[in-house]
Amino acid sequence: MKVENPAAFRFVLEDELYLLNADKMLYDKIAEPEPAAAVPPSPIIESTKHEPAITSPSLTPEPQTVVKTPAADFKYMGKNLKSFLVLTNYKTAEFINAEHLTALENILKRKELGPDDVAIFNLANYNETKFSQLKPFFKPTKVLVLGEGALPQDIKVLKLNKPVTSNGITVLYSFSFDEMMDNVDYKKAFWEQVKTL
């Protein structure tokens, strides 16, 4: 039988081939390295099997540089001990207006939470920040959004005073303190929802 392409042998001969002792010696001589000057260029032989590359133990692997995405660094008030994120929007205050902070702390006390249990984050200081950036940083289980200005860009449209739970995070979008301070109905509606958080 004459086969023009050596790769075709695997289709013609399905069984394994074994060498006789006399033939093994011929292959052993081929496998022995000869001096570099006397080695003629060898023909290219296609192999159907891909063998793993053998690395020399004397070579040390090159160190690989790992590129890390810098972690966001947000300034906030509180220690976030209970994973409770409060989003505000105050252009003239660092986190929240002093009068509004007092009102918020009174609400938190009624829920048996202290100032260190929450993280108050002023979105006015980080205009381009998305909720997808806040989640890994704060790891919240509860989020209170105080007013429309405190809604991050990529958060889904929320209905006012209707808590939504998704992926283990409960989000309540409600009135800002500016809207509530002089409106008793807004305060009542706000408290009815906040106490369920």
VOVO-46922 format. One line per field, with one value per residue (C-alpha): residue in one letter; y, z, x. Coordinates in nm, 3 decimals, padded with zeros to 5 digits. Layout:
N
resn A:...
py Y:...
pz Z:...
px X:...
end
This chain:
197
resn M:K:V:E:N:P:A:A:F:R:F:V:L:E:D:E:L:Y:L:L:N:A:D:K:M:L:Y:D:K:I:A:E:P:E:P:A:A:A:V:P:P:S:P:I:I:E:S:T:K:H:E:P:A:I:T:S:P:S:L:T:P:E:P:Q:T:V:V:K:T:P:A:A:D:F:K:Y:M:G:K:N:L:K:S:F:L:V:L:T:N:Y:K:T:A:E:F:I:N:A:E:H:L:T:A:L:E:N:I:L:K:R:K:E:L:G:P:D:D:V:A:I:F:N:L:A:N:Y:N:E:T:K:F:S:Q:L:K:P:F:F:K:P:T:K:V:L:V:L:G:E:G:A:L:P:Q:D:I:K:V:L:K:L:N:K:P:V:T:S:N:G:I:T:V:L:Y:S:F:S:F:D:E:M:M:D:N:V:D:Y:K:K:A:F:W:E:Q:V:K:T:L
py 00.000:00.342:00.644:00.988:01.179:01.030:01.187:00.954:00.648:00.705:00.659:00.353:00.179:00.197:-00.035:00.063:-00.010:-00.172:-00.171:-00.480:-00.474:-00.429:-00.133:00.028:00.062:00.264:00.506:00.530:00.644:00.910:01.039:01.081:01.442:01.507:01.803:02.125:02.170:01.825:01.838:01.891:02.080:01.838:01.828:01.959:01.675:01.742:01.576:01.516:01.497:01.812:01.732:01.964:02.196:02.092:02.373:02.366:02.374:02.617:02.886:03.094:03.216:03.585:03.773:03.869:04.207:04.204:04.506:04.589:04.825:05.095:05.066:05.361:05.574:05.748:05.984:05.921:05.982:05.693:05.350:05.142:04.878:04.755:04.787:05.064:05.323:05.664:05.861:06.238:06.536:06.854:07.104:07.321:07.049:06.777:06.495:06.631:06.957:06.975:07.023:06.732:06.515:06.564:06.457:06.153:06.050:06.068:05.842:05.599:05.589:05.482:05.194:05.119:05.232:05.467:05.707:05.449:05.184:05.371:05.531:05.874:05.941:06.277:06.213:06.585:06.537:06.249:06.352:06.080:05.795:05.504:05.263:04.981:05.153:05.208:04.846:04.683:04.964:04.985:04.631:04.756:04.542:04.851:05.176:05.493:05.748:06.094:06.285:06.274:06.440:06.149:05.888:05.744:05.751:05.377:05.283:05.158:05.393:05.365:05.465:05.712:05.542:05.192:04.976:04.741:04.436:04.297:04.077:04.100:04.482:04.670:05.021:05.291:05.609:05.879:06.253:06.470:06.640:06.976:06.844:06.685:06.952:07.160:06.885:06.661:06.425:06.366:06.294:06.037:05.867:05.864:05.711:05.444:05.313:05.367:05.163:04.862:04.878
pz 00.000:-00.091:00.114:-00.003:00.314:00.643:00.834:00.642:00.819:01.120:00.898:00.719:01.017:01.318:01.541:01.737:01.578:01.771:01.675:01.670:01.878:01.565:01.455:01.800:01.773:01.452:01.623:01.929:01.706:01.549:01.891:02.012:01.973:01.750:01.762:01.642:01.345:01.203:01.224:00.884:00.880:00.947:00.733:00.879:00.988:01.071:01.385:01.467:01.840:02.034:02.305:02.602:02.578:02.787:02.979:03.099:03.478:03.449:03.299:03.547:03.441:03.372:03.634:03.510:03.591:03.725:03.634:03.903:03.863:04.125:04.394:04.427:04.731:04.852:05.146:05.361:05.710:05.954:05.973:05.777:06.052:05.949:05.569:05.553:05.284:05.290:04.964:04.985:04.754:04.923:04.717:05.022:05.282:05.289:05.365:05.498:05.635:06.018:06.077:05.849:06.016:06.350:06.194:06.033:06.360:06.538:06.272:06.303:06.683:06.638:06.428:06.698:06.472:06.561:06.339:06.299:06.175:05.848:05.573:05.459:05.108:04.937:04.566:04.490:04.552:04.301:04.012:03.770:04.024:03.940:04.176:04.023:04.165:04.507:04.555:04.579:04.796:05.055:05.017:05.128:05.223:05.266:05.070:05.148:04.865:04.995:04.703:04.326:04.325:04.526:04.266:04.097:03.716:03.654:03.919:03.779:03.788:04.134:04.250:04.533:04.873:04.724:04.853:04.597:04.682:04.425:04.468:04.848:04.850:04.957:04.810:04.924:04.720:04.921:04.972:05.049:05.388:05.213:05.088:05.419:05.674:05.619:05.502:05.766:05.506:05.347:05.690:05.766:05.428:05.471:05.820:05.718:05.459:05.652:05.949:05.716:05.605
px 00.000:00.130:00.027:00.139:00.064:00.196:-00.096:-00.330:-00.185:-00.409:-00.717:-00.583:-00.424:-00.649:-00.445:-00.138:00.200:00.484:00.851:01.067:01.386:01.601:01.387:01.398:01.777:01.736:01.499:01.725:02.014:01.794:01.692:02.056:02.175:02.471:02.710:02.546:02.780:02.712:02.332:02.171:01.844:01.562:01.248:00.927:00.701:00.340:00.216:-00.146:-00.077:-00.001:00.248:00.294:00.591:00.889:01.052:01.406:01.438:01.729:01.506:01.313:00.970:00.939:00.739:00.396:00.256:-00.097:-00.303:-00.557:-00.847:-00.810:-01.073:-01.306:-01.240:-01.554:-01.583:-01.889:-02.022:-02.065:-01.902:-02.156:-02.167:-02.514:-02.467:-02.727:-02.652:-02.821:-02.786:-02.822:-02.768:-02.640:-02.442:-02.361:-02.283:-02.020:-02.265:-02.595:-02.733:-02.693:-03.066:-03.147:-02.882:-03.057:-03.388:-03.223:-03.056:-03.395:-03.544:-03.252:-03.292:-03.654:-03.519:-03.257:-02.972:-02.689:-02.491:-02.212:-02.456:-02.517:-02.310:-02.432:-02.306:-02.355:-02.400:-02.354:-01.980:-01.965:-02.192:-02.082:-02.095:-02.320:-02.491:-02.288:-01.977:-02.133:-02.247:-01.901:-01.769:-02.048:-02.193:-02.535:-02.833:-03.054:-03.044:-03.239:-03.246:-03.341:-03.486:-03.463:-03.119:-02.978:-03.075:-02.763:-02.764:-02.786:-03.041:-03.370:-03.663:-03.809:-04.154:-04.171:-04.212:-04.235:-03.944:-03.789:-03.578:-03.335:-03.025:-03.049:-03.063:-03.377:-03.394:-03.638:-03.663:-03.838:-03.862:-03.562:-03.553:-03.604:-03.939:-04.038:-03.944:-04.260:-04.495:-04.654:-04.806:-04.464:-04.315:-04.586:-04.549:-04.171:-04.185:-04.437:-04.189:-03.864:-03.983:-04.023:-03.660
end
